[in-house]
Amino acid sequence: MEIIFQSIINGLSLGLVYILIASGLSLVLGIARIINFAHGEFYMLGAIAIYYLSTVYGVNFFLAMLISVFVLGALGWSVDKLLYNRVRGQFMPTVAVSLGVAFFIAGLALIVFGERLKKVETVFPGKLGAFGTAISLERLVIILVGLVVMAMLTYFVARFKAGKAMQAVAQDREAAALQGINVSGICALSMFIGCGLAAVAGALVAPVFFVDVFMGPIALFKGFVVILLGGVGTIPGAVVGGLLLGLVEAFGYT
C-alpha cells in the first residue's frame, strides 16, 4: 500500500506537469493553428530561469516563477507577431518556422547555459508522512500549483471576454472575425498563455530534477502524446491524457 500511495502521488505530480505542457500546446494548436515545435524550448527556458533567479540570485521561488511566466509569455507573443503571423494557415511554412525557432532557442541556450546538468536548490525541503510513507513536499507543491493554474485557466476561458473570444476563434475563425474579434490578437494571446504554461511546468520540475538545455524535446514529445491520448484542442482532454500518462509512468517505474 505504501508503494501504491507513493506511486499515485508521483503520478499526479508528473501528470499535472504534463497537463500544463499539453494545455499550452493544445491552446496554440487549436486557436493559432500552429504546431509549436518550440514549445519544449519554452519549458526548458522556464526551468533555466528558475535556476538563475532562484538559485543564483536568491529570488523567492514563486516570484521567480511569476517573472519567468510573463517574460516567456511575452517572448511567445513576440514570436507569434513577428514570425508565426506571417505564415499562419500554411502548413509547411509554419512547421519550418516553428522548427527554426526551436533550433535557434536551443542553440542560444546551449551557448549561454552550457551543456552540463545543473541542480536547483531545494525550495521546499522535507517530507510529509501519510499512509505509512514519506511524501516529498516538492511533489505536493507541484500538485497544488498545477491545480491552481489549471483552475485559473479554466475560469479565464469560461468567464472572461478574451477567453470567450479564444473559444470563438477556435470554433470558427471566419465567423469570429465577422463579429469584430481581432483574430490575430487572440492568436498572439494564445501563444502568450501557452508559453506561460510551459514556463510554469519547467519552473515546477526544476527543483525536483536536474536542469539542462536538452530537456525541451522530451517535454514536447510527451506533450504530443498527451494531446493524442486526450484529443486535440481540448483542455479537458489534456487533463485526462496528462493524468493517464503520469500515472502510467509512475507505476511503470515501480
N, C-alpha and C positions, 0 to 999 in steps of 0.2 A: 504493500500500500504506500509506503514511503517513496519508493521509486516511481510509482504511478503518479503520485501527487506532485513530485518534483518535475516529472516529465510534462505534466499538464501546465505547470507554471512556466517552464521553459518554452513550451509550445505556444502558450498565449503571448509571451513576450516576443518571440520570433514572429508569430502571426501578426501582431499589431505593427511591427516594423514593416513586414511585407504589405500589409494593408495600406500603410502610409505611402510606400513606394508605388504600389499599383494604383492607388486612388489618384495620385498626381499624374501618372502615366495615362490612366484611363480618361481623366478630365481633358488633357491635351488632345488625346486621340479623338474623343467624342465631340469636342467643341471646335478645336482649331484644325482638326483633320490632319494632324501631324503625327507621324510615328517618331517620337522624340528619342533617337538613339543616344542623345547626350544626357538623358535623364539620370543614368547611373553616375555620370561625372558630377552632377549637382549633388547627388547623395554623397559622393566622395568628398566634394568640397565642403559639405556640411560637417563631416567628421574632422577634416583638416582645420576648419575654422574653430571648432571646439578645442582642438589640440593647442592652437596658438592662443586663443582668447582665454581659455580656462586654465590650461596647464602652464603655458609660458608666461602669460601676462597676469594671471591671477584674477580674471574677471569672474564674477558669480556665474555659475553654470547656466542658470535659467536666463539671465541677462545675455550671456554669450549665445545661447540658442536663439533668443529673440533677434539679436543683431544679425546672426547668420541667416535666419529666415528672411528678413527684409532685404538684406544685401543680395542674397542669391535669388530671391524672388524678383528683385529689380533687374538683376542680370538676365534672368529668363525673359522678363518683359522686354528688355532691350534687344535680346536675340530675336524675339518674335517680330518686333517692329522693324529691325534693320535687315533681317535675313529671311525668316520664315514667311513673313507677309508678302515678300516679292515672288515666292514660288508656291503659295498656297493653292491647292486644287490640282497640282501637277505631281503625280505620284513619284516618278523617278527623280525629278529635281529636289523634291522635299527630302527624299531619302539621302541623296548625295549631300545636300547642305547639312542635314542633321548629323550624318556621319562625320562630315568635315568639322563641325562644331565639337563633336565628341573627341576627335583626334587632337584638335587644337588645345582643348582644355586639358586633356590627359598629358600631352607633351609639355605644356607650360607648367602643369603641376609637378611633373617629374623633374623639370629643371629647378624649380623653386623649392620644392619639398624634399626631393631626393627619393631614392628607391628603398631606403631602409624602413623597416617597421618601427613605428613609434607608439608609445603607450600613454594614454591619457590618464592622469591621476584619478584614483577612485573618488568619485564625488559623494557617494552615499555608502560608506563602509559599514560592514556589519551584516548580520543575518537575523532573520525573524523565525522563531520556532513555531511550527504548526504541523499537526498530524504526525508528530514524531520525526520531522525532518527540518532542516535549516534552509530557509529561502533567502536568497540574496536580495538585499534591499534595492539594489540597482535594477534587478529584474522587475520588482514591484513598481518602481518608478517608471520604467518603460511602459508597463501595462497601464498605469494611471494616466500618464501624459498622453499615451496613444489614444486612450478612450476619450479624454477631454478634447484633444484636437479633432478627432473624428466627429464628436458631438457638435463642436463648433462649426465644422464644415457642413454637416447635415443641416444645422439650423440656418446657416448663411444661405445655402442653396434653396431651402424651403421658404424662408421668410423675407429675405432681403430682395429689393428690386433688382440689384445686379445678379443675384443668384437665380431669380426667375428668368432674367434675360439670358443667362447661360443655358438654362433648360430650353428656352425657346430656340436659341441658335443651334443647340444640339439636335433638336427635333426637326427644324426646317429653317435653314439659314436665310433662304429667299423670302419666306413669309415674315421672318423676324425683321429683315431689312425693310420690308414694306411697312411694318409697324413702327418704323423710326428707330430701331435698335442699331447702335453702332457695332456692327458685326466684327470689324477689325479690332475695335477696343475690347470687346468681350473675349476675342481670341487671345489678345495680349494678357487680359486678366486671368484667363485660364492658365497661361504659361506662368504668370506670377505665382498663382496658388499652387500649381503643380510642382514647380521648382522649390517653392517654400516647403511643401510637404516632404519632398526628397531631402531637403536640408534638415528638417526635424528628425527624419529617420536616421540620417547619418550622425546627427548630434546625439541621439539616444544610444546608438550602439558603440559610439567612440569610447566611453569609459569601460565597456564590457569586453570588447575585442580590441585587437591592435588596429592601428590606422596606417594605411599605405595608399599609394596612388593607383594601385591595381584593383581596388575593391569595387569600382564602379561597374564594370561589365558583369560581374556575378550578380550584383543587385539588379541590374537591368534585366538579365535573363530570368531571375526569379519573379520580377515584376510582370514580365510577359507570361510566365507560367500561371501566375495568379489570375491574370486577366482571362487567359484561356479557360481556366477552371471555373471562374465565376461569371464570365460573359463580358464582352467588350462594351465599354462606355457606361457601365453602371457601377455606382458606389456600393450598393448592397452586394453586388456580385463580387467586387473586390474584397469586401469584408468576409464573405463566405470562402472565397478562394484563398485568401491570406491565412485565415484561421486553419483551414484544412491543410495547407502546405506546412504551416508552422508546427502543428500537432504531429503530422506525419514525420517531419524531420526530427522532432524531439523524441518521439517514441522509437524512431529508427536508430538514433544514437545510443539508446539504452539496450 
